[in-house]
Amino acid sequence: MAYRIVAAECVACDACVAVCPNGAIAVKRGTYVIDPDKCTECRKRTDGPQCASVCPTDCCQPA
């Protein structure tokens, strides 16, 4: 299961982009999105989803 960004709560702080080891997060039409084909929930790389761990508004959620 990939993560998603709850756009209504996202403040576009850019913190999630820098910590994603897979390059799965990008800006599309002014909104941050997570590519489900690239998102691995950081399995085998870290202790958990890095985007969720740095998000100040908790808008990175499991899909």
N, CA, C and O atoms as a Maestro MAE file, in Angstrom:
{
 s_m_m2io_version
 :::
 2.0.0
}

f_m_ct {
 s_m_title
 :::
 protein
 m_atom[252] {
  # First column is atom index #
  i_m_mmod_type
  r_m_x_coord
  r_m_y_coord
  r_m_z_coord
  i_m_residue_number
  s_m_chain_name
  s_m_pdb_residue_name
  s_m_pdb_atom_name
  i_m_atomic_number
  :::
  1 25 0.838 -1.171 0.000 1 A "MET " " N  " 7
  2 3 0.000 0.000 0.000 1 A "MET " " CA " 6
  3 2 0.890 1.242 0.000 1 A "MET " " C  " 6
  4 15 1.853 1.324 0.762 1 A "MET " " O  " 8
  5 25 0.577 2.159 -0.816 2 A "ALA " " N  " 7
  6 3 1.323 3.417 -0.901 2 A "ALA " " CA " 6
  7 2 0.697 4.461 0.010 2 A "ALA " " C  " 6
  8 15 -0.446 4.326 0.445 2 A "ALA " " O  " 8
  9 25 1.460 5.492 0.286 3 A "TYR " " N  " 7
  10 3 0.945 6.625 1.049 3 A "TYR " " CA " 6
  11 2 0.327 7.634 0.096 3 A "TYR " " C  " 6
  12 15 0.581 7.594 -1.107 3 A "TYR " " O  " 8
  13 25 -0.479 8.534 0.630 4 A "ARG " " N  " 7
  14 3 -1.086 9.608 -0.147 4 A "ARG " " CA " 6
  15 2 -0.981 10.890 0.672 4 A "ARG " " C  " 6
  16 15 -0.711 10.838 1.872 4 A "ARG " " O  " 8
  17 25 -1.186 12.008 0.052 5 A "ILE " " N  " 7
  18 3 -1.174 13.293 0.733 5 A "ILE " " CA " 6
  19 2 -2.588 13.832 0.771 5 A "ILE " " C  " 6
  20 15 -3.256 13.924 -0.258 5 A "ILE " " O  " 8
  21 25 -3.042 14.189 1.965 6 A "VAL " " N  " 7
  22 3 -4.358 14.800 2.130 6 A "VAL " " CA " 6
  23 2 -4.196 16.265 1.766 6 A "VAL " " C  " 6
  24 15 -3.753 17.068 2.587 6 A "VAL " " O  " 8
  25 25 -4.548 16.606 0.562 7 A "ALA " " N  " 7
  26 3 -4.279 17.932 0.002 7 A "ALA " " CA " 6
  27 2 -4.884 19.073 0.813 7 A "ALA " " C  " 6
  28 15 -4.279 20.141 0.918 7 A "ALA " " O  " 8
  29 25 -6.045 18.868 1.377 8 A "ALA " " N  " 7
  30 3 -6.705 19.945 2.116 8 A "ALA " " CA " 6
  31 2 -5.904 20.362 3.345 8 A "ALA " " C  " 6
  32 15 -6.000 21.510 3.779 8 A "ALA " " O  " 8
  33 25 -5.126 19.460 3.905 9 A "GLU " " N  " 7
  34 3 -4.349 19.750 5.108 9 A "GLU " " CA " 6
  35 2 -2.900 20.122 4.807 9 A "GLU " " C  " 6
  36 15 -2.209 20.639 5.685 9 A "GLU " " O  " 8
  37 25 -2.435 19.875 3.613 10 A "CYS " " N  " 7
  38 3 -1.043 20.122 3.237 10 A "CYS " " CA " 6
  39 2 -0.755 21.628 3.196 10 A "CYS " " C  " 6
  40 15 -1.500 22.403 2.597 10 A "CYS " " O  " 8
  41 25 0.344 22.017 3.848 11 A "VAL " " N  " 7
  42 3 0.747 23.430 3.862 11 A "VAL " " CA " 6
  43 2 1.904 23.685 2.896 11 A "VAL " " C  " 6
  44 15 2.493 24.766 2.901 11 A "VAL " " O  " 8
  45 25 2.224 22.700 2.076 12 A "ALA " " N  " 7
  46 3 3.280 22.815 1.056 12 A "ALA " " CA " 6
  47 2 4.621 23.253 1.645 12 A "ALA " " C  " 6
  48 15 5.284 24.140 1.108 12 A "ALA " " O  " 8
  49 25 5.009 22.628 2.748 13 A "CYS " " N  " 7
  50 3 6.266 22.998 3.410 13 A "CYS " " CA " 6
  51 2 7.479 22.359 2.737 13 A "CYS " " C  " 6
  52 15 8.608 22.780 2.985 13 A "CYS " " O  " 8
  53 25 7.266 21.349 1.892 14 A "ASP " " N  " 7
  54 3 8.334 20.703 1.127 14 A "ASP " " CA " 6
  55 2 9.170 19.720 1.949 14 A "ASP " " C  " 6
  56 15 10.123 19.149 1.418 14 A "ASP " " O  " 8
  57 25 8.848 19.507 3.216 15 A "ALA " " N  " 7
  58 3 9.639 18.618 4.069 15 A "ALA " " CA " 6
  59 2 9.612 17.170 3.584 15 A "ALA " " C  " 6
  60 15 10.626 16.475 3.662 15 A "ALA " " O  " 8
  61 25 8.494 16.721 3.096 16 A "CYS " " N  " 7
  62 3 8.355 15.325 2.674 16 A "CYS " " CA " 6
  63 2 9.192 15.001 1.440 16 A "CYS " " C  " 6
  64 15 9.706 13.891 1.307 16 A "CYS " " O  " 8
  65 25 9.324 15.955 0.557 17 A "VAL " " N  " 7
  66 3 10.064 15.731 -0.693 17 A "VAL " " CA " 6
  67 2 11.521 15.391 -0.401 17 A "VAL " " C  " 6
  68 15 12.084 14.479 -1.006 17 A "VAL " " O  " 8
  69 25 12.117 16.112 0.511 18 A "ALA " " N  " 7
  70 3 13.537 15.933 0.815 18 A "ALA " " CA " 6
  71 2 13.852 14.597 1.473 18 A "ALA " " C  " 6
  72 15 14.961 14.086 1.314 18 A "ALA " " O  " 8
  73 25 12.904 14.019 2.208 19 A "VAL " " N  " 7
  74 3 13.192 12.782 2.937 19 A "VAL " " CA " 6
  75 2 12.768 11.516 2.210 19 A "VAL " " C  " 6
  76 15 13.081 10.416 2.667 19 A "VAL " " O  " 8
  77 25 12.071 11.638 1.099 20 A "CYS " " N  " 7
  78 3 11.610 10.450 0.373 20 A "CYS " " CA " 6
  79 2 12.780 9.785 -0.354 20 A "CYS " " C  " 6
  80 15 13.343 10.369 -1.279 20 A "CYS " " O  " 8
  81 25 13.150 8.562 0.060 21 A "PRO " " N  " 7
  82 3 14.288 7.903 -0.567 21 A "PRO " " CA " 6
  83 2 14.012 7.389 -1.982 21 A "PRO " " C  " 6
  84 15 14.938 7.022 -2.705 21 A "PRO " " O  " 8
  85 25 12.742 7.365 -2.371 22 A "ASN " " N  " 7
  86 3 12.363 6.833 -3.677 22 A "ASN " " CA " 6
  87 2 12.003 7.904 -4.699 22 A "ASN " " C  " 6
  88 15 11.714 7.588 -5.853 22 A "ASN " " O  " 8
  89 25 12.018 9.154 -4.290 23 A "GLY " " N  " 7
  90 3 11.621 10.219 -5.207 23 A "GLY " " CA " 6
  91 2 10.172 10.106 -5.618 23 A "GLY " " C  " 6
  92 15 9.819 10.428 -6.753 23 A "GLY " " O  " 8
  93 25 9.322 9.649 -4.704 24 A "ALA " " N  " 7
  94 3 7.925 9.396 -5.024 24 A "ALA " " CA " 6
  95 2 7.033 10.616 -4.871 24 A "ALA " " C  " 6
  96 15 5.870 10.577 -5.272 24 A "ALA " " O  " 8
  97 25 7.553 11.705 -4.297 25 A "ILE " " N  " 7
  98 3 6.723 12.876 -4.028 25 A "ILE " " CA " 6
  99 2 7.082 14.001 -4.987 25 A "ILE " " C  " 6
  100 15 8.253 14.329 -5.178 25 A "ILE " " O  " 8
  101 25 6.043 14.589 -5.588 26 A "ALA " " N  " 7
  102 3 6.247 15.677 -6.545 26 A "ALA " " CA " 6
  103 2 5.084 16.657 -6.445 26 A "ALA " " C  " 6
  104 15 4.066 16.368 -5.817 26 A "ALA " " O  " 8
  105 25 5.248 17.806 -7.066 27 A "VAL " " N  " 7
  106 3 4.186 18.800 -7.127 27 A "VAL " " CA " 6
  107 2 3.496 18.671 -8.479 27 A "VAL " " C  " 6
  108 15 4.142 18.721 -9.526 27 A "VAL " " O  " 8
  109 25 2.193 18.506 -8.445 28 A "LYS " " N  " 7
  110 3 1.379 18.426 -9.666 28 A "LYS " " CA " 6
  111 2 0.232 19.409 -9.530 28 A "LYS " " C  " 6
  112 15 -0.586 19.296 -8.616 28 A "LYS " " O  " 8
  113 25 0.170 20.359 -10.425 29 A "ARG " " N  " 7
  114 3 -0.902 21.371 -10.430 29 A "ARG " " CA " 6
  115 2 -1.010 22.074 -9.077 29 A "ARG " " C  " 6
  116 15 -2.111 22.328 -8.589 29 A "ARG " " O  " 8
  117 25 0.122 22.380 -8.487 30 A "GLY " " N  " 7
  118 3 0.143 23.122 -7.232 30 A "GLY " " CA " 6
  119 2 -0.114 22.312 -5.979 30 A "GLY " " C  " 6
  120 15 -0.207 22.877 -4.889 30 A "GLY " " O  " 8
  121 25 -0.232 20.989 -6.113 31 A "THR " " N  " 7
  122 3 -0.493 20.116 -4.976 31 A "THR " " CA " 6
  123 2 0.560 19.015 -4.916 31 A "THR " " C  " 6
  124 15 0.953 18.470 -5.948 31 A "THR " " O  " 8
  125 25 1.014 18.691 -3.720 32 A "TYR " " N  " 7
  126 3 1.961 17.591 -3.567 32 A "TYR " " CA " 6
  127 2 1.229 16.267 -3.728 32 A "TYR " " C  " 6
  128 15 0.137 16.082 -3.192 32 A "TYR " " O  " 8
  129 25 1.836 15.349 -4.469 33 A "VAL " " N  " 7
  130 3 1.260 14.027 -4.691 33 A "VAL " " CA " 6
  131 2 2.342 12.969 -4.495 33 A "VAL " " C  " 6
  132 15 3.530 13.229 -4.688 33 A "VAL " " O  " 8
  133 25 1.908 11.780 -4.108 34 A "ILE " " N  " 7
  134 3 2.816 10.649 -3.944 34 A "ILE " " CA " 6
  135 2 2.499 9.639 -5.037 34 A "ILE " " C  " 6
  136 15 1.358 9.193 -5.161 34 A "ILE " " O  " 8
  137 25 3.492 9.279 -5.823 35 A "ASP " " N  " 7
  138 3 3.339 8.299 -6.900 35 A "ASP " " CA " 6
  139 2 3.245 6.910 -6.257 35 A "ASP " " C  " 6
  140 15 4.223 6.442 -5.675 35 A "ASP " " O  " 8
  141 25 2.088 6.245 -6.352 36 A "PRO " " N  " 7
  142 3 1.931 4.938 -5.711 36 A "PRO " " CA " 6
  143 2 2.831 3.859 -6.297 36 A "PRO " " C  " 6
  144 15 3.105 2.857 -5.637 36 A "PRO " " O  " 8
  145 25 3.289 4.051 -7.518 37 A "ASP " " N  " 7
  146 3 4.190 3.071 -8.125 37 A "ASP " " CA " 6
  147 2 5.610 3.171 -7.567 37 A "ASP " " C  " 6
  148 15 6.370 2.205 -7.632 37 A "ASP " " O  " 8
  149 25 5.970 4.330 -7.020 38 A "LYS " " N  " 7
  150 3 7.300 4.530 -6.448 38 A "LYS " " CA " 6
  151 2 7.322 4.386 -4.928 38 A "LYS " " C  " 6
  152 15 8.363 4.080 -4.346 38 A "LYS " " O  " 8
  153 25 6.176 4.605 -4.288 39 A "CYS " " N  " 7
  154 3 6.116 4.581 -2.824 39 A "CYS " " CA " 6
  155 2 6.191 3.145 -2.309 39 A "CYS " " C  " 6
  156 15 5.392 2.291 -2.694 39 A "CYS " " O  " 8
  157 25 7.146 2.900 -1.446 40 A "THR " " N  " 7
  158 3 7.309 1.591 -0.812 40 A "THR " " CA " 6
  159 2 7.082 1.669 0.685 40 A "THR " " C  " 6
  160 15 7.351 0.708 1.406 40 A "THR " " O  " 8
  161 25 6.582 2.820 1.166 41 A "GLU " " N  " 7
  162 3 6.436 3.095 2.585 41 A "GLU " " CA " 6
  163 2 7.790 2.985 3.289 41 A "GLU " " C  " 6
  164 15 7.857 2.723 4.490 41 A "GLU " " O  " 8
  165 25 8.849 3.185 2.535 42 A "CYS " " N  " 7
  166 3 10.241 3.159 3.023 42 A "CYS " " CA " 6
  167 2 10.640 1.807 3.613 42 A "CYS " " C  " 6
  168 15 11.569 1.728 4.417 42 A "CYS " " O  " 8
  169 25 9.952 0.767 3.222 43 A "ARG " " N  " 7
  170 3 10.308 -0.579 3.692 43 A "ARG " " CA " 6
  171 2 11.717 -0.921 3.247 43 A "ARG " " C  " 6
  172 15 12.141 -0.562 2.148 43 A "ARG " " O  " 8
  173 25 12.426 -1.608 4.098 44 A "LYS " " N  " 7
  174 3 13.791 -2.085 3.871 44 A "LYS " " CA " 6
  175 2 14.816 -0.957 3.808 44 A "LYS " " C  " 6
  176 15 16.003 -1.234 3.633 44 A "LYS " " O  " 8
  177 25 14.409 0.287 3.942 45 A "ARG " " N  " 7
  178 3 15.351 1.407 3.879 45 A "ARG " " CA " 6
  179 2 15.429 2.153 5.209 45 A "ARG " " C  " 6
  180 15 16.502 2.590 5.625 45 A "ARG " " O  " 8
  181 25 14.283 2.295 5.867 46 A "THR " " N  " 7
  182 3 14.223 3.060 7.115 46 A "THR " " CA " 6
  183 2 13.259 2.372 8.076 46 A "THR " " C  " 6
  184 15 12.716 1.310 7.772 46 A "THR " " O  " 8
  185 25 13.058 2.982 9.220 47 A "ASP " " N  " 7
  186 3 12.173 2.414 10.240 47 A "ASP " " CA " 6
  187 2 10.693 2.646 9.972 47 A "ASP " " C  " 6
  188 15 9.851 2.099 10.684 47 A "ASP " " O  " 8
  189 25 10.360 3.432 8.979 48 A "GLY " " N  " 7
  190 3 8.963 3.708 8.657 48 A "GLY " " CA " 6
  191 2 8.863 4.788 7.615 48 A "GLY " " C  " 6
  192 15 9.879 5.332 7.183 48 A "GLY " " O  " 8
  193 25 7.647 5.110 7.200 49 A "PRO " " N  " 7
  194 3 7.438 6.129 6.185 49 A "PRO " " CA " 6
  195 2 8.027 7.478 6.603 49 A "PRO " " C  " 6
  196 15 7.575 8.087 7.572 49 A "PRO " " O  " 8
  197 25 9.018 7.929 5.880 50 A "GLN " " N  " 7
  198 3 9.709 9.165 6.223 50 A "GLN " " CA " 6
  199 2 8.844 10.389 6.001 50 A "GLN " " C  " 6
  200 15 8.935 11.350 6.765 50 A "GLN " " O  " 8
  201 25 8.011 10.380 4.981 51 A "CYS " " N  " 7
  202 3 7.146 11.539 4.727 51 A "CYS " " CA " 6
  203 2 6.229 11.788 5.918 51 A "CYS " " C  " 6
  204 15 6.064 12.927 6.353 51 A "CYS " " O  " 8
  205 25 5.640 10.733 6.438 52 A "ALA " " N  " 7
  206 3 4.737 10.870 7.582 52 A "ALA " " CA " 6
  207 2 5.485 11.318 8.834 52 A "ALA " " C  " 6
  208 15 4.926 12.027 9.671 52 A "ALA " " O  " 8
  209 25 6.732 10.913 8.965 53 A "SER " " N  " 7
  210 3 7.483 11.250 10.173 53 A "SER " " CA " 6
  211 2 7.879 12.722 10.239 53 A "SER " " C  " 6
  212 15 8.118 13.242 11.329 53 A "SER " " O  " 8
  213 25 7.954 13.409 9.092 54 A "VAL " " N  " 7
  214 3 8.349 14.822 9.084 54 A "VAL " " CA " 6
  215 2 7.200 15.782 8.790 54 A "VAL " " C  " 6
  216 15 7.381 16.996 8.891 54 A "VAL " " O  " 8
  217 25 6.052 15.283 8.439 55 A "CYS " " N  " 7
  218 3 4.924 16.145 8.062 55 A "CYS " " CA " 6
  219 2 4.368 16.874 9.291 55 A "CYS " " C  " 6
  220 15 3.929 16.233 10.246 55 A "CYS " " O  " 8
  221 25 4.387 18.217 9.269 56 A "PRO " " N  " 7
  222 3 3.888 18.964 10.423 56 A "PRO " " CA " 6
  223 2 2.371 18.961 10.583 56 A "PRO " " C  " 6
  224 15 1.858 19.307 11.648 56 A "PRO " " O  " 8
  225 25 1.652 18.572 9.533 57 A "THR " " N  " 7
  226 3 0.195 18.569 9.613 57 A "THR " " CA " 6
  227 2 -0.398 17.166 9.536 57 A "THR " " C  " 6
  228 15 -1.616 17.015 9.437 57 A "THR " " O  " 8
  229 25 0.437 16.153 9.582 58 A "ASP " " N  " 7
  230 3 0.003 14.755 9.507 58 A "ASP " " CA " 6
  231 2 -0.858 14.471 8.288 58 A "ASP " " C  " 6
  232 15 -1.829 13.721 8.372 58 A "ASP " " O  " 8
  233 25 -0.506 15.070 7.149 59 A "CYS " " N  " 7
  234 3 -1.319 14.857 5.954 59 A "CYS " " CA " 6
  235 2 -0.804 13.711 5.084 59 A "CYS " " C  " 6
  236 15 -1.462 13.350 4.108 59 A "CYS " " O  " 8
  237 25 0.348 13.132 5.405 60 A "CYS " " N  " 7
  238 3 0.822 11.949 4.683 60 A "CYS " " CA " 6
  239 2 0.221 10.729 5.365 60 A "CYS " " C  " 6
  240 15 0.594 10.377 6.484 60 A "CYS " " O  " 8
  241 25 -0.709 10.096 4.675 61 A "GLN " " N  " 7
  242 3 -1.479 9.005 5.263 61 A "GLN " " CA " 6
  243 2 -1.451 7.769 4.366 61 A "GLN " " C  " 6
  244 15 -1.247 7.884 3.157 61 A "GLN " " O  " 8
  245 25 -1.659 6.573 4.958 62 A "PRO " " N  " 7
  246 3 -1.755 5.374 4.114 62 A "PRO " " CA " 6
  247 2 -2.958 5.497 3.175 62 A "PRO " " C  " 6
  248 15 -4.003 6.023 3.557 62 A "PRO " " O  " 8
  249 25 -2.801 5.020 1.978 63 A "ALA " " N  " 7
  250 3 -3.898 5.098 0.996 63 A "ALA " " CA " 6
  251 2 -4.950 4.055 1.279 63 A "ALA " " C  " 6
  252 15 -5.945 3.970 0.559 63 A "ALA " " O  " 8
  :::
 }
 m_bond[251] {
  # First column is bond index #
  i_m_from
  i_m_to
  i_m_order
  :::
  1 1 2 1
  2 2 3 1
  3 3 4 2
  4 3 5 1
  5 5 6 1
  6 6 7 1
  7 7 8 2
  8 7 9 1
  9 9 10 1
  10 10 11 1
  11 11 12 2
  12 11 13 1
  13 13 14 1
  14 14 15 1
  15 15 16 2
  16 15 17 1
  17 17 18 1
  18 18 19 1
  19 19 20 2
  20 19 21 1
  21 21 22 1
  22 22 23 1
  23 23 24 2
  24 23 25 1
  25 25 26 1
  26 26 27 1
  27 27 28 2
  28 27 29 1
  29 29 30 1
  30 30 31 1
  31 31 32 2
  32 31 33 1
  33 33 34 1
  34 34 35 1
  35 35 36 2
  36 35 37 1
  37 37 38 1
  38 38 39 1
  39 39 40 2
  40 39 41 1
  41 41 42 1
  42 42 43 1
  43 43 44 2
  44 43 45 1
  45 45 46 1
  46 46 47 1
  47 47 48 2
  48 47 49 1
  49 49 50 1
  50 50 51 1
  51 51 52 2
  52 51 53 1
  53 53 54 1
  54 54 55 1
  55 55 56 2
  56 55 57 1
  57 57 58 1
  58 58 59 1
  59 59 60 2
  60 59 61 1
  61 61 62 1
  62 62 63 1
  63 63 64 2
  64 63 65 1
  65 65 66 1
  66 66 67 1
  67 67 68 2
  68 67 69 1
  69 69 70 1
  70 70 71 1
  71 71 72 2
  72 71 73 1
  73 73 74 1
  74 74 75 1
  75 75 76 2
  76 75 77 1
  77 77 78 1
  78 78 79 1
  79 79 80 2
  80 79 81 1
  81 81 82 1
  82 82 83 1
  83 83 84 2
  84 83 85 1
  85 85 86 1
  86 86 87 1
  87 87 88 2
  88 87 89 1
  89 89 90 1
  90 90 91 1
  91 91 92 2
  92 91 93 1
  93 93 94 1
  94 94 95 1
  95 95 96 2
  96 95 97 1
  97 97 98 1
  98 98 99 1
  99 99 100 2
  100 99 101 1
  101 101 102 1
  102 102 103 1
  103 103 104 2
  104 103 105 1
  105 105 106 1
  106 106 107 1
  107 107 108 2
  108 107 109 1
  109 109 110 1
  110 110 111 1
  111 111 112 2
  112 111 113 1
  113 113 114 1
  114 114 115 1
  115 115 116 2
  116 115 117 1
  117 117 118 1
  118 118 119 1
  119 119 120 2
  120 119 121 1
  121 121 122 1
  122 122 123 1
  123 123 124 2
  124 123 125 1
  125 125 126 1
  126 126 127 1
  127 127 128 2
  128 127 129 1
  129 129 130 1
  130 130 131 1
  131 131 132 2
  132 131 133 1
  133 133 134 1
  134 134 135 1
  135 135 136 2
  136 135 137 1
  137 137 138 1
  138 138 139 1
  139 139 140 2
  140 139 141 1
  141 141 142 1
  142 142 143 1
  143 143 144 2
  144 143 145 1
  145 145 146 1
  146 146 147 1
  147 147 148 2
  148 147 149 1
  149 149 150 1
  150 150 151 1
  151 151 152 2
  152 151 153 1
  153 153 154 1
  154 154 155 1
  155 155 156 2
  156 155 157 1
  157 157 158 1
  158 158 159 1
  159 159 160 2
  160 159 161 1
  161 161 162 1
  162 162 163 1
  163 163 164 2
  164 163 165 1
  165 165 166 1
  166 166 167 1
  167 167 168 2
  168 167 169 1
  169 169 170 1
  170 170 171 1
  171 171 172 2
  172 171 173 1
  173 173 174 1
  174 174 175 1
  175 175 176 2
  176 175 177 1
  177 177 178 1
  178 178 179 1
  179 179 180 2
  180 179 181 1
  181 181 182 1
  182 182 183 1
  183 183 184 2
  184 183 185 1
  185 185 186 1
  186 186 187 1
  187 187 188 2
  188 187 189 1
  189 189 190 1
  190 190 191 1
  191 191 192 2
  192 191 193 1
  193 193 194 1
  194 194 195 1
  195 195 196 2
  196 195 197 1
  197 197 198 1
  198 198 199 1
  199 199 200 2
  200 199 201 1
  201 201 202 1
  202 202 203 1
  203 203 204 2
  204 203 205 1
  205 205 206 1
  206 206 207 1
  207 207 208 2
  208 207 209 1
  209 209 210 1
  210 210 211 1
  211 211 212 2
  212 211 213 1
  213 213 214 1
  214 214 215 1
  215 215 216 2
  216 215 217 1
  217 217 218 1
  218 218 219 1
  219 219 220 2
  220 219 221 1
  221 221 222 1
  222 222 223 1
  223 223 224 2
  224 223 225 1
  225 225 226 1
  226 226 227 1
  227 227 228 2
  228 227 229 1
  229 229 230 1
  230 230 231 1
  231 231 232 2
  232 231 233 1
  233 233 234 1
  234 234 235 1
  235 235 236 2
  236 235 237 1
  237 237 238 1
  238 238 239 1
  239 239 240 2
  240 239 241 1
  241 241 242 1
  242 242 243 1
  243 243 244 2
  244 243 245 1
  245 245 246 1
  246 246 247 1
  247 247 248 2
  248 247 249 1
  249 249 250 1
  250 250 251 1
  251 251 252 2
  :::
 }
}
